Amino acid sequence: ESLHSSIGLLGISTGSLLLAVHFYSLPRAAPLIPSTALGVLLLVLSSLLAYAGIRRSLRNASLFLSLCLTISAFWCGYGVIFILGGQGVLNDIGDFHNALVPGLVTFTLALLIIAVVGFLCREVILAMIASAVSLASAHEVAMHYSTAFGSSAVACNYVIVCLVGGYFALGRILSFLTKEKIALPGTDLAKKKTHEQLQFTDGSMDHFAGTGLILNMLSASVFGCRLLGITGKLFIGQVPWLWAAGIYQIGICILSYRAMDVLMATFFGFTSILKFAGGYCLLYPIWQPEEPVVFSILFAVLALFLTLKSPVDGLYLLFYVAYCIALACRPKGFFEGGPQGVDVAIFVASALMTLIHLYNVKASAKIPTGKGAVKALLARSSFLKLREGADLHAPYLGYSKYADAEVLGYACSVLASFAITMTGDPQAPLATVVIPWVVVAGGILKLLGGSIAFARGKTLESSAFILYAVMWIIWGLTRYGGLYGTTRSFHAAVGIIAFMLFNGFIVFCTLFLNIAWFFYSLTFLLITVGFLLDALHALPAGYDVAASLLFGLVSFYCFLSALFNSIFEGSCIPMGRPIVHLSGVGGGTTKCLHLPARKASSVKRIADILKNGGTCGIPTDTVYVLVAACNRPDAVEKAHHSKRQAQDRPMSLWISSLKQLEPAKHLFSPLLWDFMEAAWPSPISLVVPRGEWVEFLGMKDSAKYVGTPQSIAIRIPDCSVTTHLIDLVGPIVVTSANPTGEADTTHHNQVYAKLGDKVDAVLCDGPSPENIASTVVDCTKIDSGNIGFFRVGIIPKSQVLQILEQVQKK
C-alpha cells in the first residue's frame, strides 16, 4: 500500500517540480527545460502514475486511483503537445494556445471535482494536490488570454504540490524509520486500508467509471471549445488530447471488466472508438456520415440495458445517441455546429456524472441514481428476472478475474462490417475516416474481447475473435494504407486463402457449439471470399455489400443475445442449440464448481466436497492432480475409474506432515524415517514398503486402490494450499488430472476439459509453477543402502542421492 501510494504522490510532485521550473523560466528567451525534453519527461511520469494508480486499484478503491489516472492522462496529452511545439509542428503562439486550452479547461474542472470530493471525504492531501493542479491549469488558461497573468502564478501552484508531496514523503519516511510509531496526519495509510478494501469488494459500483467520464469531458472539450469560440480552429495540435483520451479509455474499459461491469466497459469501449475517429478527422478532414447511424443504434440499445442497472447512467448514454445522430446528419461530421453543440452538453453531463460517481464511491451517504427503483419494478415481472448473486459473472470454464467481453466483441463486428462497405479514394487512401472504425473497432477491441474470452474458458470463441481481429487489422492497414490499392497481387490472395482455411475450421467447430455462432463464422467466411475475389479482380457487383450486411445483421443478433444473457436470467434471445450432437463433444452442460485458490474459503469448500465423497482437481507444487479423501472408499473408487487407471500407474498417498504418520513411526526403519524427514516437503514421491502403518491413516476399504500389493508412493507436497487442504481433510489419495497416457495437466481450465463431469470441483490457481511431474524414488530396499528411480521428474537424481548421503552420514 505504501509503495504504490508513495510512487504516485511523489511522481505527481516530481512532475509539478518540472512544470514549476518551466513556468518560472518561461519569461526568459531560452527556457531552462527545452519543450521536447519536458514533453518526454511528462510522458515518462504519466506512465508511472498510471502504473501506481492501477496497481493500487487492484487492492482497494480510492480517490487516489482517480487522481493518478486523471493527472496521468493530463500529462500524457500535455507532454505530446510540448513535443510537437519543440519539433516545430506548432508554429506560433496561437497554435500553442489552440492546442493546450481544451485540455487545460477539462482538467481544471475535473481536478476541482476530485478536490471537492476529497475535502468532503476527508482525503486532505489528495484534495490539496488536486486543487493546486486545478488552480495551476486555470491560471495557465488565463495566461493564454491575458498578459496580466504571469507564468509565476502557475509555477506557485505547482510549488504547492511539491510541498504537499514533500510532507507526504517525510511522513512515510518517519513511519518507516519508527516502525509506524510516528505518523504525520494524513500520511497513515493503515487506518484507511480495511474500510477501503471492504468498500471495494462490495461490487455494487464500477470504481473506474469516474476516470472514464473525465476522459469523455476531454474529448467533448476539444470540439465544444471551438463552437464557443474559446479556440480558433480544429487542427493537428488537438489530436494528442483525443488520442490520449482514447488510449486511456481502452485501459478504463479493461479495468471495468476487471470490476465485473460489462455495460460500462462496453460503453467506454464505444467512446474510445469515437475519440480515435475524432482525432483521425483532425489529421484528414474528411467524413463519411453513414457509419454513425449504426453506432447510434448500438448506443441506444446499450442505454436501454444500462437504464435497468442505473437510470441516471442510461440517461447519460442518450447524449451519445444524440451525438451519433448529429454526426450522421451533418456532411462534415465533427467540424459542424450541431455535433459540437452536443459535445458541450456531453461536457456538462460528464462533469455531473463524474461528481456523482466519485462521491458515491467514497461517501457512506450516496447520491441517488435510481438503482433500486428499476430493480423493484422488475421484481414484479414474471417474464424478465434480473441476474444477481455470486454466479452473475461465473465463467463458462475455470476462474476468471474479468467479466464477459462478448458484448463488445459482437458490437465491434457490427461496426466493422458496415464500415467496409465504404468506398475509399485509391489516390488518397489515408483520407478515409473509415480506418478508425475498421482497425480500432474491429481490430484492437476485438483482440481484447478474444483474450478475455480465453481467460473465461471459451477457447473456440476466443480463437474466432482473435482471428477476425487480425483479419480486420491487416485488411484495414493494407487497403487504406495504400498497400492494397488499384494493383492487386498474388501474395494478397495467398494470405486471404490462409485466413479462409483457418476460418473454415472454426465454421466446422461451431457445428458443435450453437446455431448463432455457426452463422456468425459462416457469414465472415463469405466476407473473406469477397476479399479473395477482389484480389483476383473477379468480384461480382454488390457481393461485398451483401456479405457485409449479412455478417452485420448476424453480429447484431449475437450482440442483443449477449446483452440479454448478461442482464436477465434465462435465454430471451437464444443463441440456439448445437447443430451436430456427438457424445463427449460440446460439454459444459453440467456445472463444475471452479474456486480461486487464493481464498481460504475456497479451500474450505473443496475440503467439504472431499469429506462428502467428491473428487476435486487441485494445484500442487508441480502439475494439477485429481484427489479424493482416504477415508471415503467411494470417492477413491470414483477417482480410480474416472482416470481409467492403468495397473502400472497406481494412485499415490499424500500427507501434510510426518505427524500424521507419527503413531506408526515404529513400523518404519530409522533410515527410511530420516530420509522422509530430509526429503519432504518437496516434489519427491517415495515408494515405501506396504505394511500395517496404512491402517493408521484410516484408509479402510479404499486401500486396495492405492499403490500395489507390495508398496505405496507417499509424498508431502511443497505447496501451502495443498498442505492446508490435507490438514482440513486428512490424508488424500492422488493421481494426475488427466486420462491415463495423456500429457500432464498444467492449468485449471484443462482439468474439467480433460475429465469432464467426473470431477466435482476445481481449485483454480492459473498455470502450474512447473510443467514437469514429481520424481518417484524406490525406497523399498533403502535399508541395504540402495534406492532406485521409477521416474526422474523435476528433482534430478543427483540431488536425491545427495540427500540420502547426508542422511546416511548423520
N, C-alpha and C positions, 0 to 999 in steps of 0.2 A: 504493500500500500504506500509506504513512504517513498519507495524508489520511483514509482510512476508519477506520484504527485510532485515529487521534487524535480524530476526531469521536466514535467510540463510547466510548472511555475518558473523554474529557472530558465527554461527555454524562452518563455514569454519575456522574462527580464532581459535576457541577452539580446533578443530582437529589438526590444524597446531601447536598450542602450545604443545599438547600432543606429536606430532611427533618430534618437536624440542627438547623437554626434552629427548625423547627416543634416538635420534641420538647423542645428546651431551653426554649422559651417556653410549653410546654403547661401547667405548673402555674399560669400566670397566668390571670386572669379572661378576658382577651381575647388570644388568640394573635397573634403578630406577623404571620403569614400567614393570612388567612381561609381556611376549608376549601374554599370554592368556587374561590378563586384558586389554591390549592395543587393542587387536583384538575386544573384546566385546564393548569397548568404541567407536571404529571406526564404528562398526555396528549400534550402537545407533545413532551416529551423522549422518551416511549415511541415516537412515530413516528420521531423522529430516530435512536434506537437501532435500530429495525427497518430503516431505510434503510442505516445503517452496516453492520449485520450481513449484510444481503442483498447489498449491493454488494461487500463483502469476500468473501463466499462464492462469487461468480461467478469469482473468481480462484484461490482455494485453500481447502482445508479447514482449519478451525482451531477450537480451543476458543473463540476469540473470537466466532465465529458463535453458538454455543450460549449463551454468556454474554450477548451483546447481545440475542438474541431472548427469552431467558428473563426478563431484567430488564425488557425492553420489555413483555412480556405481563403481568408482575407489576405494573408501574406503570400499565398501561392499566386493569386491573380496580381497582387501588388508587385511582387518580385518580377514576374514576367514583363509587366509594363515598364519597370525600371530597366530591364534588359533591352527591351525594344527601344527605349529612349537612348540608352547608352550606345546602341548599334546604329542610331540614326534613322530608324524606321519612323519614329515620331519626330517630325522635322522642326516644329516650332512650339512655343508655349501654349498656343491654342489647342494643338493636338494633344499635348500632355494633359491639359485641363479637361478636354472632352473624354479622354480615356480614363482618367482617375476618378472623376466626380461620381459616376453612378455607383461604383463600389464603395466609395467613402460614405455616401449618403446611406447606403444599405447598412453598412457595418456600424455607423453611428447609432442608428435606431436599434439594430439587433443587439449590440452590446449594451445599450441603455436598458433594453428589456431584461437581459441577463442580470444586469446590475440591480434593477428593481426587485427581481425575484430573489436575488442573493441577499439583499438587505432584509426583505420580508421574511426569508427563511434562515436568517442569522448566519449566512455564509459571508462574513465581513471581508475577509481577504480577497475572495473571488470577486465579490461585488466591487471592492475598491479598484481592483485591476481592470475589470470590465468597464467601470465608469471612467477611469483615467484614459483607457484606449479609445473609448467612445468620444470623450472630450477632445482628444488629440485629433481624431478623424474630423470632428465638427470644426475645429479650428483650421484644419487643413483645407476643408471646403471653403470656409470664409476667406482664407488666404488667397484662394484662386479667384475670388470675386472682388476683393478689396485689398488695396495695398496698405490700408491702415492696420491690418492684421499681419504682424510679422511672424516669421517662422519660429521665433523664440518661444511663442506661446505653445506651439505644437511640441517643441522639444521639452518644455517644462512638464507637460502631461506625461510624456514618456519617461522622464526622470522619476516622476511619482511611482510609475510602475516598477522601475528599477529599485526604488527604496522599499516598496512593499515586498518585492521578491527577495531583497536582501534580508528583511525582517524574517520572512518565512525560512530562508536558508539558515539564519542564525538560530531560529527556534528548533529546526530539525537537528542542527549540529549539537546544540545543548542537550536535546533529548537523547541523542545517540551517545554522547560522552558520559552523561549521567544515568544511562540505562533507564530513561523515561521518568526519572525522578523530578527533573525540571523541564517544564514545557511552557513556552510563551503562549499567551492567549491566542486562540485561533490556529495554532500550529499542531495541536494534539490530534492526530488522526484516529487514534484508537477508540475515542469516545463515540465517533460518528460511525464506525465500521459496522457494528452489529445492526443498528437501526437501518442503515442504507442497504445492507445485504438482505434484510427481511423485506424491505420495500421492493428490492429488485426482483426477488423470487416470486413476488405476488403474481406477475404475468398478466395483469389486467391492462397494462399500458405499454406502448412502444416508447422506450426511453430515448430513442434516437430520432423520433419524429420532429422534435424541436429544431435540431440542426438542419434536417431536410427542408423544413419550412423556411428557415433563414435563407437557404440556397435558392428557394423559389422567389424570395424577395429580391435576391441579387439579380437574377435574370430578368425579372419584371422591371427592375430599376433601370436597366440599360435602355430598354425601349420606352419606358414611361418618362424618363428624363428628357428624351428627345421630343415627345409630344408637349411636355410642359415648358419647353424652351430652356431647360437647365443646361442641356448640352446643345451644341450647334449642328452636329451631324452624327450619323452612324457610320463607323469605319473600322478598320482592322485593329485599332488600338483598344476597342472594347471586347474583342474576341477572347482575350485571356480571362475576363470575368465570366463569360458564358461557358467556356470550356472547362475552366476550373470548377465552376458550379456543377457541370455535367459529370466530370470525373468524380468529384466528391459525392455526388448524389448516387452514383453507382455503388460507391462504398457504403452509403447510408442504406441503400437497397439491400446489400448483403447483410449488414448489421440488423436490419429489420427482420430478415429471415431468421437470423440468429435469435431475435427476440420473439419468434414464433408469430409474427404479424404478417400474414400473407397479403392482406389487402393493401396496407400501407406500403409494403415492399413493392408490390406491383405498381402502385401509384408513383412511387419515387423512380421506378424503372421507366415508366412512361415520361415523366417530366424530364429525366436526364436526356431522353431522345430529343425532346423539344429544344433543350439547351444546345445540344450539338448541332441540330438543324439551324437554329438561330445564328450560332457562330459561323457556320458554313456560309450562310446567306450574306454575312458581312464581308466574307472573302470574295464570293462570287455573287453579285446582287441579281440573281435570277431565281424565280419562284414558280413552282407548279402547284396550283391550288387544289388539285384533285385529292391528294393524299390526306390532308387534314379532315376530310369528310369521314373517312374510315376511322381516323383517330378520335373524332368527336363521338362516334358510336361506341367505341371501346371505353372512353371516359364516362359516357352516360351509363353504360352497364355497370362499370365499376362503382360509380357514385351510388347507384341503386343498392348494390350489395353493401357498400360501406355505411349507408344510412342505417342498415339493420344493426350494425355494430355501434355506430355513433352518429346520430343525426347531424350534429354540427360538422363533422368531417365530411359527411355526404353532401351537405350544402356547399361546403368549401370546394368540392370537386366540380360542382356545377359551373364555377367560374372558368374552369379549364374546358368544359364542354362549350361554353360561350366563346372562349378564346379560339378553339379549333374551328368553330363555325365562322368566326370573324376572319380567320386566316383563309378559309376556303372561299369566302365571298369576295375577297379583295384580290385583284390580279397581282399586286406587288407584295402580298403577304405581310411580313414583319415591318415593311417600310411605310405602311399606310396608317392613317389616324385611327381607324376602327380597332384593329388589333392592339395598337398602342394604348388606346383608352381602356381596353380590358386589362392590359398589363398594369395600369395604375390601380384598378380595382383589385387585381390579384396581389399587388404590393401591400395594400391596406389590409386585405383579408388575411394574408400570410402573417403580417405583424400581429394581428389579433390572435390568430391561431397559435402562433409561437408563444405568446404570453400565456394562453390557456394551457398549452401542453407543458411548458416548463414549470408553471406554478403547480399544476396537478401532480407532476412527478415528485416535487419536493414537499409540498404542503400537506398537512393532515386534513384540512378542510378544502374540499375540491370545488372548482367552478363547475356547475352542472353542464353536461353536454348531451343529456337526453338518453344515456345508455339504458337506464332501467326501464324507460317508458316503452321502447320498442320491444325489449325482452318480455315485458309483462303483456304486451299486446299479442305477441306471437305465442305466448304460453297458452292462450285460449284457443289457438288454431289446432285442429286435429290433422290437417294436411301438411303443414310446414312446422318442423320442430328443429330449433337451433342445436347445432352440435356443441356439446360442452363436456367438461370433465378432463381427466388425466389422459385419455386416449384421443383427444382432439387432434393432436399433431403426431400420432403414432405412425412411424414409417411402415412401409409395406414389409420390409425385412430389415432386421438389425436395429441399431440405436443411432439416431441422428441428432445433432445439435441444431439442425436447421429445419424450418418449416418447408412444406412442399412448394416448389417453384414452377410447377407445370402451368399454372395460370399465365404467368409471364411468358413462358416458352411458346404457348399457343398464340398469345396475343402478338408476339414478335413475328410469328409465321403469317398471321393475318396482314400485318403491316408490310412485310417484305413481299408477300405475294401480289398485293396491289401496287407496290412501288415498282416492280419490274415491268409493269405494263406501260410505264412512261418511256417515251422515245427521247433519246438524247441526241445532241448535235455531234456527229462524228468529227467535225472540225474543232470543236471545243468541248471535249468530253468532261473536263473538270467543272465546267459551268453548268452543272446539273445538280440541283439540290436533292435529288433522289438518293445520293450517296449516304447521307446520314440515316435515312430510313432503312436502306438495304444492309449496309455494312454494320451500323451500330445496332439497330433493332434486330435484324435477322442474324447477326453475327455474334457480337460480344455478349449481349444479354442472353442469347440462346446458349452460348457456351456456359454462362453462369447457371442457367436452368439445367443444363445437362450434367454439370458437376454436382449440383445439389441432388438431382435425381439419383445419381450414382451413390452418393452418401446415404440415401434413403433406401437403398437396396433395389432400385428399379434399373437393372442393368440394361435391358433392351431399350427402354425409353431413353436412358441417358446416352446410349450409343447413337440412337437416331438423332437426338437433339445436337450432339456434338458433330456428327457427320453433316447435318444440314447447316449448322453454323459455319463450318469450314467451307461448305459449298457457297453460301451467300457471300462470305468474305472474299474468297478467291474470285468469284464471278464479278462481284461489285468492283473490286480493285482493278481487275483486268479490263473490264468493259469501260468503266468510267475513268480509268487512269490512262486511257489512250493505248493500252497494250492489246486491246481487243476491239479494234475499230473497223474500218472498211475492209481490211485484209483479214482473212480467216486462215488458220493454219491446221495442218495435220496433227500437230502436237496438242492443240487445244481439244481436238476431237478425242485423242487417246486419253487425255486426262478426264474428260467427261464420261467416257466409257468405263473408266475405273470407278468413278463415283456411282455409275448406274449398276455395276456388278455388286458393289457393297450394299447399295440400297435394295437391290433385288433380294439379297439375303435377308435384309430387315423385313421386306414385304412378306417373305416366306415365314419368318419367325412370328410376325403379327397374326398369322392364321391361328396361332395357339394362344393369343393374348385377348383381343376383343375386336368387334366389328369396326368400331370407330378408328382404332389405330391402324387397322388394315387399309381402310380408305385413305387415312392420313398419309401413310407411307406410299400407297399406290399413286395418289394424285401428285405427290412430289416426284415420283418416277416419271410421270407424264411431263413435268416441268423440265427434268433433265433430258428427256427425249427431245423437247423443244430446243434446249441449248445445243444438243448434238446436231440436229437438223440445221440450225442456224450456222453452226461452224462449217457444215458441209454445203452451205448455200442451197439447201433444199427445204427451207421452212415454208409450209403452206400458209397462205394469208389467214390471219385470225387464230391460228393454232395456239400460239404462245399466250394470247389474251385469254382464250377459253380455258387452257390448262391452268393458268394462274388464278382465274376466278374460281374454278373448281377447288383448287387447293385452299384458296382463301376462305371459301364457304365451309369446307370441312374443318379447317382450323378454327373458324368462329364457333362452330358447333362444339368442338372439343373445349374451347375457351369457356363457353357457357356451362358445359358439363362440369369442368374442373371447379369453376366458381360455385356452382350449386353444391357440389360434393364437399367443398371446404367449409361451407356455412351451415348446410342443413343435413340432417340425418336421412338415410335412405338415398335412393338414386332417382331424383325427379327428372333429370335429363341423363339417361343411362348411356354408358359407353358400349353396351352390348356384351354378349357372351362370346367366347372363342368360337371361331368358325369350325375348327377341327379340334375334336377332343381325343386325346391319347392318354393312356394310363401313365401316370408319372410325369406328365407334361402340364405346365400351367398350374403349378401348385400354389399354395398360399391361401386356400380357402379356409383352412383351419388356422386359427390364430395361435402362434407360438410366442410366449412371453419373452421379450428382449429387455434386459435391465442393465443400466450403466454400472460398471464395476466400481466407479469412484464413489458410489453412495453406500454407506453401511446398511441402509435399509434394504438395498437391492440384495446384498449378500445374505441378509436375514431371510428375505423372501425365498431365495434359492435354497437356503438351508431348510426352510419349512417344506418346500416341494420335495426335497430329498428325503426328509423324515417321513413324508406321507407316501413314499414309494415311487417318486418320479425319477426321471433321468434328465440330467442337465449337461449342457456344454459350458465349460468354464475356461478362462485363460490360465496359463501357467508361466513358469519361467522359460519355457520353450514354446511348444505349439499348443493349440486348443485341444482339449480332451473331453471325452464323454464320461460322466461319473454317476455312480449310484451309491447309496448308503450300504455299508457292510451288513447292518442288522436288518435289511429288507431284502430277503431272498427273491421276492417277486420282482423288485427293481433290478437286482443284479442279473436275473434271468432275462428280463426285458432288454437290458443293455447288451447282454451276450447275443441275443437273437437279432437285435437291431443292426449289429455290426456284421452279421453273417460270419461270426468269428471263426477263423481257421484254427485247427488244432495246434499248429505250430506258432500261433500268435496268442498265447494265453493272456488273460487280464491280470493286471498287477494291483498291488495294495499300497495305498498312501496313508501316512500318518502325519500329524502336525509337529510331534516332538517324541523323543525317545521315552518320555514319561509315560506315554500310552503303552509302552512295552515293558515298563519297569517291573510290574508284577511277575513277568515271565523272564526276567533277566537271567535267572539261574539256569534257564534252558538254552542259553546261547554261550558259546565258548568265549573266554575273556578276550581273545584276539579279535574275533568277529565283532563283539560288542564295541571294543575300542576303535575298530575300523569304521563301524557305522557312525560312531560319535565324531570321528575326524572327518568323514566324507560328507556328512549332511549338515545343514540343508544345502542341496546342490542338484544340478541336473544329472545325477548319477543314480541309476537304479541298481540295487544289489540283489542278486538272485541267491537266496539263502535256503538251507535245507528245511523242508516242511516238518513240522513237529507239533507237540502239544501246545506250544505258545499261540497257535492260531485260535484255540478255543478261548483264550483270554480276551480276544478282540470282539467276541460276541457275534461271530460270523454265522454260526449255526448251519442251516441248510445251504446257504449261499457259498460256502467254502469250496464246493465241488466245481464252481465256475471260475475260481481264481487259481492261477498258476497251473502246475502239473502235479501229478500224484507224488512226485519226489521233491519239488521245490516251488518257491513263490518269490516273485520280484517285489521288492518293497522300496519305498523312497520317501524322503521328506523334501518337498519342493521348496525352492528358494524364491518364493512368491508370497508376499504378505496377504494378499487377497485369498489365495488358495489355502494357506495355513489357517487363516481366521475362519474360513468356511469349515475346515475339518475340525477346528475347535468347537464349532457350534453343532456339527452333525455327528462327529466321531469318525473313526477310520472309514475311508471310502475305497470303493473298487473303481479302477481307472482303465480306460482303453482310449486309443486315439479316436478323434471325432471325424472319422471318415470310413467308408466301406473298406473292408479288407482288400489290400492290393492297390488302393488309390493313394495319391500324394497326401502328405500331411496337411492339416487344416491350419492356416496361418491368419485367419481373420474371422471375426464373429459372424459376418454375413455368410461365410461358407458353411458354417455348422448346419444351419437349417437347410441351406441349399443342397447339402450332401445327404443329410439324414432325414429331412422332411418331418413328418408327423411323429417319427419315432423318438424325437427329443421334446421334452415338455417345456423347457425354458433354456435361455442362453444368457450368460453373464457377459456383457459386451465390454471389451477393453481395446477395441481397434486392432491394428496389426500386431502380430506376435513380436515380442522382443527378439526372438531368434527364429530362423526358418529350419533349424535342424533339431531333431529329437534328442532325447537324453542318451547317455552312454549306459549300456547294460553290461554289468560285470558279474561273472560267475564266481560266487564265493562259497560254493558247496565243498570245496577242498582247501579252504583257506588255512585250516589248521596244519596242513602239511607244508604251508608256505607258498602254495601255488594259487593263482587266480587266472581266470580266462575271460574272454570278451565275446559276448553274443552279438553286440552291436557297438561300434565306435561312433558316438554322436558328437555333441558339442564339446565334451571334455575329452582331450586326447589321451591315448594310452599312457604316455609318459607321465602325465600329471597324476593319474590314478595310481600308477606304480610308485611314484614319489610319496604319495600319501601312505601307501602300505608300508613302504620302507621306514618312514618316520614312526609309524605305529609300532613296527617290529623292534626298532631301536629303543623306543620308550618301554 
